[in-house]
Amino acid sequence: MSSDVDSILAQLQLNDYVSLVLAIAVAYDYCLTISKEVTYIWTRPWTRVSTLFLLIRYVGCLSALTSALSGSRFIPALVEVRHSSPVSD
């Protein structure tokens, strides 16, 4: 039983690490491309394509960051693990 709990907790921790790595990758991409975004999107007249680009870009950034900061999606609340001790006579 203990190994099952340890396995589940290890999987949840891996999920948290993967979420954090993805959020860092999105933030890194944002930092690398912000100058091109300013040049090609913000300084030109607004079109449907530029609006769509900004919507997709910033919704994706917010989604990645909230996933990383909110923790695991598998467990909606804190979990308390109780280990039962054998009863001695």
MORA-V386225 format. One record per residue. N is the residue number from 1. RES is the residue in one letter. PHI is phi in degrees with one decimal (* if undefined). OMEGA is omega in whole degrees, -180 to 180 (none if undefined). NEAR is the number of other C-alpha atoms within 10 Angstrom. Layout:
N | RES | PHI | OMEGA | NEAR
N | RES | PHI | OMEGA | NEAR
This chain:
1 | M | * | -179 | 7
2 | S | -64.7 | 180 | 8
3 | S | -68.7 | 176 | 8
4 | D | -64.7 | 179 | 9
5 | V | -65.1 | 179 | 12
6 | D | -62.6 | 179 | 11
7 | S | -65.1 | 179 | 12
8 | I | -64.5 | 179 | 12
9 | L | -65.4 | 177 | 12
10 | A | -65.9 | 178 | 12
11 | Q | -65.9 | 178 | 13
12 | L | -65.9 | 178 | 17
13 | Q | -66.1 | 176 | 14
14 | L | -61.1 | 178 | 13
15 | N | -60.4 | 178 | 17
16 | D | -64.2 | 179 | 19
17 | Y | -65.0 | 179 | 15
18 | V | -64.0 | 177 | 13
19 | S | -61.0 | 180 | 22
20 | L | -67.1 | 179 | 19
21 | V | -63.3 | 178 | 14
22 | L | -64.7 | 178 | 16
23 | A | -65.4 | 178 | 22
24 | I | -66.2 | 178 | 15
25 | A | -63.3 | 179 | 13
26 | V | -66.0 | 179 | 18
27 | A | -64.7 | 178 | 14
28 | Y | -63.9 | 178 | 11
29 | D | -62.1 | 179 | 12
30 | Y | -61.5 | -180 | 15
31 | C | -64.3 | -180 | 10
32 | L | -71.6 | -172 | 11
33 | T | -107.7 | -177 | 10
34 | I | -64.9 | -180 | 11
35 | S | -67.2 | 177 | 11
36 | K | -69.1 | 177 | 10
37 | E | -63.2 | 179 | 15
38 | V | -63.3 | -178 | 11
39 | T | -67.3 | -171 | 10
40 | Y | -95.7 | -176 | 12
41 | I | -112.3 | -171 | 17
42 | W | -73.8 | -177 | 12
43 | T | -93.6 | -179 | 9
44 | R | -106.2 | 177 | 10
45 | P | -63.3 | -179 | 8
46 | W | -71.4 | 174 | 10
47 | T | -131.0 | 177 | 10
48 | R | -64.6 | -180 | 8
49 | V | -67.8 | 179 | 10
50 | S | -67.2 | 176 | 16
51 | T | -64.3 | 178 | 12
52 | L | -63.5 | 178 | 10
53 | F | -59.0 | -179 | 13
54 | L | -65.5 | 179 | 15
55 | L | -62.6 | -179 | 12
56 | I | -65.7 | -178 | 11
57 | R | -63.5 | -174 | 13
58 | Y | -81.8 | 173 | 12
59 | V | -66.9 | 177 | 11
60 | G | -64.6 | 178 | 14
61 | C | -63.0 | 179 | 17
62 | L | -64.4 | 179 | 13
63 | S | -63.8 | -180 | 12
64 | A | -65.7 | -179 | 20
65 | L | -70.2 | 179 | 18
66 | T | -69.0 | 176 | 14
67 | S | -65.1 | -179 | 17
68 | A | -71.1 | -176 | 21
69 | L | -83.2 | -179 | 13
70 | S | -86.0 | 179 | 11
71 | G | 87.4 | -174 | 17
72 | S | -72.7 | 176 | 18
73 | R | -90.6 | -178 | 13
74 | F | -76.7 | -178 | 8
75 | I | -119.7 | -176 | 9
76 | P | -75.0 | -178 | 9
77 | A | -141.4 | 178 | 8
78 | L | -66.0 | -179 | 6
79 | V | -116.5 | 177 | 7
80 | E | -106.7 | 180 | 6
81 | V | -99.6 | 179 | 7
82 | R | -113.3 | 176 | 6
83 | H | -101.4 | 179 | 9
84 | S | -85.6 | 179 | 6
85 | S | -96.3 | 179 | 6
86 | P | -64.4 | -180 | 6
87 | V | -82.2 | 179 | 5
88 | S | -101.5 | -179 | 4
89 | D | -94.8 | none | 3
